[in-house]
Amino acid sequence: MARKPRSVHTCSECGYSSPKWLGRCPECGSWGTLIESAAAPKSGSAAVAAVSGAVPRGLVPASTAIPITKVDAVASTSASSGIGELDRVLGSGVVPGSVVLMAGEPGVGKSTLLLEVASRWASQPTKDGGTRRALYITAEESTGQVRVRAERTNAMKEALFLAAESNLDVVFGHVEQIKPSLLIVDSVQTMHAAGVEGVAGGVAQSRAVTAALTTLAKTSGIPIMLVGHVTKDGQVAGPRVLEHLVDVVLNFEGDRQSSLRMLRGIKNRFGATDEVGCFEQTAGGIREVPDPSALFLSHRGQTPDGSAVTVAMDGVRPILAEVQALTVEPVAKNPRRVVTGLDNNRVPMVLAVLQARAGERTHDKDAYLATVGGMRILETATDLAVALATWSSLHERPLPTKTVVIGEVGLAGELRRVPNLERRLMEAARLGYEYAIAPHGEKLTVPGMRISQPATLREAIELVSRE
């Protein structure tokens, strides 16, 4: 009687394996994520021998281990992608043999950005005077659709090769024929590996496709960029092992009501994960924004009343932002607090401190506070800007021109220090701001900027009222 083939149940979130089906994964706690697949056959490996009590014997390695000092460092030298904001997030550029996974919501511009990367890559010469080749594999669109987008974004290059293919084996054949120096696959969840059970995008298929492409990158030295889908929770779709296999995981995010797009590093084996790249979605494609502060400032000259400029940190990148406040007589008995782009719980607290510690009546006014340009700020460093913008609106007195305010406001009315304060002020000085109000306690020296450091919110109001 033939034995029933063994099966294993694998969690699509964390990769945990169990011989039987479980409703909840014991490793990560997710419900309904264990999927049945065929178990790998046992072989006479060293691990099997060790479990059985025998002496494990290894195979003869294809290449001997060498001292780390003799490893060729030139082979790992990064190359520029042609897009400065992408190079900033990657660390120093594209590393040979690396695998980059770019995830994001539908319609955010992942394919458009990577098509621009392929076009810039195909425009750069090689060391021998030739042109670098880029191969763009599209499994979701036809070649005609991609060509239309390339014409619209001015990405037509002779060294940019295009193929509409979802079979992984055929993709490897294209690589052998064209021999590109950059491979882009759009997307990894739509690729199919022959001989592997499951549908495209499933746990087994996604793991097999990513593992095969990672092996191709490491053995050939070709950098590979993959487009990844996301779930409704914003996580990379498919098994969590995808993020472990690749070298870099990037998240391309943006609001549908705004043209701004932010590229953030979630995992990076070649650099930091706190760098942020800024892009803008335009009719001509994705445009990099090296100075995003201009998008969040409505003016550079005379400051209107009810407006205060602060410096927020997005990762390690300082970005100037404008906070606007409007206070009016309430129509109903209960005054309203309408907040856009700021912390909904933090703003009422700052208004209460403004009244209790500085004597400014805010309880009988409708208060509307918002950021300019659709920027969202959740850090406490904007408390002082919220307070001074509200004071300016209450008295209809604008703050001094070319002034930036930074600081956290405590319940006792004191001003608390915030991280990276000097770096924030350096960015403000670079953009032409001449006066800063920052918390007391840290010695600050910024060339070309006059700095006042009050200890309380009341002292900060006195400073701006005298200017």
MOKA-V414518 format. One record per backbone hydrogen bond with DSSP energy under -1.0 kcal/mol. NH is the residue of the N-H (numbers start at 1). CO is the residue of the C=O. E is the energy in kcal/mol with one decimal. If there is no record, write none. Layout:
nh & co & e
NH & CO & E
NH & CO & E
This chain:
nh & co & e
8 & 37 & -3.1
9 & 18 & -3.3
10 & 35 & -2.6
11 & 16 & -2.9
12 & 33 & -2.1
15 & 11 & -1.4
18 & 9 & -2.4
25 & 30 & -2.8
29 & 25 & -1.7
32 & 23 & -3.1
35 & 10 & -2.7
37 & 8 & -2.5
39 & 6 & -1.5
45 & 43 & -2.1
49 & 45 & -2.0
50 & 46 & -2.2
51 & 47 & -2.0
52 & 48 & -1.9
54 & 49 & -1.7
70 & 67 & -1.6
71 & 68 & -1.1
76 & 73 & -1.1
77 & 74 & -1.6
79 & 94 & -2.8
87 & 83 & -2.1
88 & 84 & -2.0
89 & 85 & -1.5
90 & 86 & -2.4
91 & 87 & -1.5
94 & 79 & -3.4
98 & 95 & -1.8
100 & 224 & -2.9
101 & 248 & -3.1
102 & 226 & -3.3
103 & 250 & -3.0
108 & 105 & -1.6
113 & 109 & -2.3
114 & 110 & -2.4
115 & 111 & -2.1
116 & 112 & -1.7
117 & 113 & -2.0
118 & 114 & -2.4
119 & 115 & -2.1
120 & 116 & -2.6
121 & 117 & -2.6
122 & 118 & -2.2
124 & 121 & -1.1
126 & 130 & -1.8
129 & 126 & -1.4
132 & 124 & -2.1
134 & 159 & -2.1
135 & 182 & -2.7
136 & 161 & -2.9
137 & 184 & -3.5
138 & 163 & -2.6
139 & 186 & -3.3
146 & 142 & -1.8
147 & 143 & -2.1
148 & 144 & -2.1
149 & 145 & -1.7
150 & 146 & -2.4
151 & 147 & -2.5
152 & 148 & -1.9
153 & 149 & -2.1
155 & 150 & -3.3
160 & 157 & -1.3
161 & 134 & -3.1
163 & 136 & -2.1
168 & 192 & -2.8
171 & 167 & -1.8
172 & 168 & -1.9
173 & 169 & -1.5
174 & 170 & -2.1
175 & 171 & -2.0
176 & 172 & -1.9
177 & 173 & -1.9
178 & 174 & -2.8
179 & 175 & -2.1
181 & 133 & -2.4
183 & 223 & -2.3
184 & 135 & -2.6
185 & 225 & -2.6
186 & 137 & -2.7
188 & 227 & -2.5
192 & 166 & -3.2
196 & 193 & -1.3
202 & 199 & -2.2
206 & 202 & -2.5
207 & 203 & -2.1
208 & 204 & -2.4
209 & 205 & -2.9
210 & 206 & -2.2
211 & 207 & -2.3
212 & 208 & -2.3
213 & 209 & -2.3
214 & 210 & -2.3
215 & 211 & -2.1
216 & 212 & -2.2
217 & 213 & -2.2
218 & 214 & -2.3
219 & 215 & -2.2
220 & 216 & -2.2
221 & 217 & -2.0
224 & 98 & -2.7
225 & 183 & -2.7
226 & 100 & -3.7
227 & 185 & -2.2
228 & 102 & -2.9
231 & 235 & -2.8
234 & 231 & -1.7
237 & 229 & -2.7
242 & 239 & -1.7
245 & 241 & -2.0
246 & 242 & -1.7
247 & 99 & -1.7
248 & 99 & -2.0
249 & 267 & -2.5
250 & 101 & -3.2
251 & 264 & -3.0
252 & 103 & -3.2
253 & 262 & -2.7
258 & 255 & -1.5
261 & 279 & -3.1
262 & 253 & -2.8
263 & 277 & -3.0
264 & 251 & -2.5
266 & 249 & -3.0
267 & 249 & -1.5
269 & 247 & -1.3
277 & 263 & -2.7
279 & 261 & -3.0
280 & 287 & -3.1
281 & 259 & -3.1
282 & 285 & -2.8
285 & 282 & -1.6
287 & 280 & -2.8
289 & 278 & -2.7
294 & 291 & -1.1
295 & 292 & -1.6
296 & 293 & -1.1
308 & 323 & -2.4
310 & 321 & -3.0
312 & 319 & -2.8
314 & 317 & -2.7
316 & 274 & -1.9
317 & 314 & -1.5
319 & 312 & -3.3
321 & 310 & -2.6
322 & 296 & -1.1
323 & 308 & -3.2
324 & 370 & -3.0
325 & 306 & -3.2
326 & 368 & -2.2
328 & 366 & -2.0
338 & 367 & -2.4
340 & 369 & -2.2
347 & 343 & -2.0
350 & 346 & -2.1
351 & 347 & -2.2
352 & 348 & -1.9
353 & 349 & -2.1
354 & 350 & -2.2
355 & 351 & -1.4
356 & 352 & -2.6
357 & 353 & -2.7
360 & 354 & -1.8
365 & 362 & -1.3
366 & 328 & -2.8
367 & 336 & -2.6
368 & 326 & -2.6
369 & 338 & -2.7
370 & 324 & -2.2
371 & 340 & -1.1
372 & 322 & -1.6
377 & 341 & -3.2
383 & 380 & -1.8
384 & 407 & -2.2
386 & 382 & -2.1
387 & 383 & -2.4
388 & 384 & -2.6
389 & 385 & -2.2
390 & 386 & -1.8
391 & 387 & -2.3
392 & 388 & -2.4
393 & 389 & -1.8
394 & 390 & -2.5
395 & 391 & -2.0
397 & 392 & -1.6
404 & 435 & -2.2
405 & 309 & -2.8
406 & 437 & -2.5
407 & 381 & -2.2
408 & 416 & -1.8
410 & 414 & -2.9
413 & 410 & -1.7
415 & 455 & -2.3
416 & 408 & -3.0
424 & 420 & -1.9
425 & 421 & -2.1
426 & 422 & -2.2
427 & 423 & -1.7
428 & 424 & -1.9
429 & 425 & -2.5
430 & 426 & -1.9
431 & 427 & -1.3
432 & 429 & -1.5
433 & 428 & -2.3
434 & 402 & -1.4
435 & 402 & -2.0
436 & 450 & -2.4
437 & 404 & -2.1
438 & 452 & -2.5
440 & 454 & -1.2
449 & 446 & -1.7
450 & 434 & -3.2
452 & 436 & -2.7
457 & 413 & -2.9
460 & 456 & -1.6
461 & 457 & -2.1
462 & 458 & -2.0
463 & 459 & -1.9
464 & 460 & -2.0
465 & 461 & -1.9
466 & 462 & -1.2
